[in-house]
Amino acid sequence: MTETFERKRGSVYAVLAPMIIIFVLGLTSLALPDNSNLIVVSILPQLEFVERIAGADAFQTIVLIPPGASPEIYSPTPDQMKQISKAKAYFKLGSGLPFEAIWLEKIVALNPGMVVIDCAEGIEILSGGEEGHAEHHHGQDPHIWSSLRNAQKMVDNIAKGLSAIDPERKAIYEDNAAKYKQELAALDKDIETLFGQCAGRKFIVFHPAWGYFAGDYNLTQLPIEIEGKEPGADDLRKLILISRQEDITTVFASPQFNSESAKMIAREIGGTVDFIDPLRKDYLNNMREVAGKLAEAMR
């Protein structure tokens, strides 16, 4: 009930907030400094990618979706929109993130001169409804960054975008991107080895954020949340039955979402709930930690 209310409240705010924000910006934009070194990203993992490629001091980077917030219902604050109105570039995720689906057009309208770089260029976006992948209420799985292989393509797109807005440092961006991609590829290889004996295994998550990860390592993600909604009684019964058949004793939840359904399933199967966060900034360490938790649960 609480989560449903929050979603409805978020939807109402998404309609009203642009009118309020545009009015405020109309009063304040002339007083804002020109943030020629300001770039914007949607989520925290992108911040790590940008900082590793550009260096921590080359640009000021702001993240629109803060730690702990849900990309399903988050709306930018007036202060964030003020910053966006003077930003040099926006590195959109580009994969159907609900936040971007609602806000990108409004963001671009506030700053027509801002360069928009698509981090998903060249990445195959998974559609909903496939076994092992997310079934998302926008018909596609936006969580492309949960794959280390996709992350390497995102890094290339970011390096390309940074070079476009700052061509004098192109060689630096390309070199930093190549070094970071080596780290991503090495971790991908380690995780592939880790799951070498787990082909075809299943794991249960509340929010379906790990479909790309599952696809990389021949695993199957079983989401509790269906098309952005809490599961019905039949859905829960099916998951409990599968859990018992597959000897699944850990249910994984994300800190951005209500975990009550996960706790209920864990109780029914005599298991536990563990948390894995798809939106942590510390990307390499987080992916290593997530892989370790999933592998431990499959032993």
C-alpha angles and dihedrals in degrees: 000000000000093000092048090052091049091052091050092046090050091051092051091048090049088060098044101035098070092057092050094045095048090051091051092047091051089060098042110029095090090059096051120104119241103258095202091165096046119111128177133217131182103224139025098250088060088055090059091048092051094046093049092051101037100030123246095273104040094084139009105242126195126194116216099201107056127210113291095016123122118237086212096070109008119125122192118251123242089252091055091049090051089055092046090053089067100033123126097217143002118211101205119197089229099197103103101278106175091230092057093042089059102035111026097085091049091047093052091047090058092054112024091171093058115110112235117207121194110222091190096061110135094011121120108234112217118230122225126260100045117126110257094020134088121276101212129186091236092057096251140067110250096185096099094144092067086080117076088206091056089045089062090056090047089053090053090051092049093049089050091050094048090049090052093055095036108026094168090070097042094117091052093051093048092048093048091047092052092051093047092048089056089058091048092049092048092052091047089055092048092051092046088056091046091057095040092112095040102070111151095011120142133222131189123230131173098221115035098236099131106063095113091047090050092049093052093057102033094253130135123233116210109196123204093200111073120202090338093308136109111261122260125234093266091050091052092049091052092050092048090050092049091047091056093044093049095040092240112168102165125071115196123216134181122232090231093065140056109270100195094105090049091051092049093053091046090054092050093053095039090246140120140251120239128182128233118177119213092188105055116130095219089080105174096044091043094052090048090050093047092050090050093051093048093047091049090052090053096054 
